[in-house]
């Protein structure tokens, strides 16, 4: 008999060898009283599907669909239902789950004859999805040699999955079936389609929008948000992918194996520089306009988006346009630490907009724009106090002010300054590449890997500590950053197509240091599994001005110490 400890209530019970997690959950269910349906579990802190069978003593923690790994399992399973329904309704079609959008997922459907997707098509897909859910069709996992899995997908014309598996370096690979439909997913699924009660599908632009449960309340749909600027930025990303001839991780790996890693880096950097030049030229044009000239550039983005390096590179291009950029950070306007708002647990809430003295910042901006000389503060992160050290600024006729910080687009900081005088930039590391047509990489994973590497290299935090803090970081972004991203005049994608291949060379050792007996191991294990899909590339070809250098080290730019 096995001894299985349920971490949800810290009770241990005996079970026969080979017992599934689902049977274990049924034994504990009455004692746990989950508010939301359980969809997966963590076994020794590694995520597993409920059909996973136990053959040794284990710690088990059951997970519902409320955020984190459970939400990923739910959405991943829902994507398989969408794929099956699409191929059942539109034989010969191809489904591309491209990117998260409007608190759902934007999908492109290419019909066999090349016709445009219609409202009737989408309604038929929705109806078929509901039939699959009502039938409670089971998901089945199949373990096979990678050669066998490649054969299975090759026979069905799935070149994206063939290239991914051929370059994965794995001896065995899992694939899934739903009825007679075969697909590949790099994480567990729910046991059957009947688990998927909350979802929606609707026509969206030229494709469709898969709507998913709210992360905080999985019993209801996430509220749909109109995000036209974000949609345009993703469309630009897809355009860049076409230019690079890269659609997925398999394409990247094949290019690396064929000796094109340096070229991929050079073209990716060139495309980013081209975009920065376009932004600088637009700022220059509007700065010199006779009517409503801009005087203030506001730059924001979530954690580890690369906004600091972007700001420096933009400043260089503005100099090339004949302007004199004068930049400073909202961080220098932090209130003294004793006045910083607190989180419910008593920690300082540095991400709260009230952590910034917005009145003083706005006063200084207005005085500078009126031609006055202003002494600006410098924040001492060691003492936790704002200091005035004689740093005085005065704008010249060709000077443009640049403000960078997580609250830069929040109207509270510049509400007295006319919108016509402001140019707003939102920087985000959109996922650089998908694993295959149905397995996108969450944008947050890109930023989390960057942050883990930077924190470790600076000696600020271990990987375990960074992962532990990440939930609070994401919650703060949802409250203080994301609500203002659509107000930006332009959005900039800071990710590179070859980024994960480069990050792997740094992240592997760092993630492997996370102990298996801590909760953070689940995320470290997931990230390790994911980056192993990419063939590693040395960072020696990454230029010193690259945004990636902000995280890898070796940048030619100087960064303020915090």
Buried (B, 14 or more C-beta within 10 A) or exposed (E): EBEBBBBBEEEEBEBEEEBBBBBBBEBBEEEBEBEBBBBBBBBBBBBBBBBBEBEEBBBBBBBBBBBBBBBBBBBBBBBBBBBBBBBBBBEEBBBBBBBBBBBBBBBBBBBEEEEEBEEEBBBBBBEBBBEBBEEEBBBBBEEBEBEEBBEBBBEEEBBBBBBBBBBBEEEEBBBBBBBEBBBBBBBBBBBBBBBBEBBBBBBBEEBBBBBBBBBEBBEEBBEBEEBEBBBEBBBBBBEBBEEBEBBBBBBBBBBBEEEBBEBBBEBBBEBBBEBBBEBBBBBBEBBEEEEEEBBBBBBBBBBBBBBBBBBBBBBBBBEEBEBEBBBBBBBBBBBEBEEBEEBEEEEBBBBBBEBBBBEBBBEBBBBBBEEEEBEBBBBBEEEBBBEEEEEEBEBEEEBBBBBBBBBBBBEEBBEEBEBEBBBBBBBBBBBBBBBBBBBBBBBBBBBBBBBBBBBBBEEEBBBBBBBBBBEBBBBBBEEBBBEBBBBBBBBBBBBBBBBBBBBBBBBBEBBEEBEEEEBBBBBBBBBBBBBBBBBBBEBEBBBEBBBBBBBBEBBEBEEEEE
